[in-house]
């Protein structure tokens, strides 16, 4: 499954919607996504499982790339 992870670039600042970034991670479930990203210096706001239709939409973005690839 592919998950879209919304995050803030730093753990020390208050989250601001306009500064939210996203990455795409392949994993079996949400806890696995959090384990994969546990050593990263950013603050995870939300992990969202993508449906097939949503994934196809996201792949149209030229910046689409799976984490770690």
Secondary structure, DSSP 8 states (H G I E B T S, - for coil): -EEEEEEES-SSS---GGG-EEEEEE-SSHHHHHHHTTTSSSEEEEEEE--HHHHHHHHTSTT--BTT-
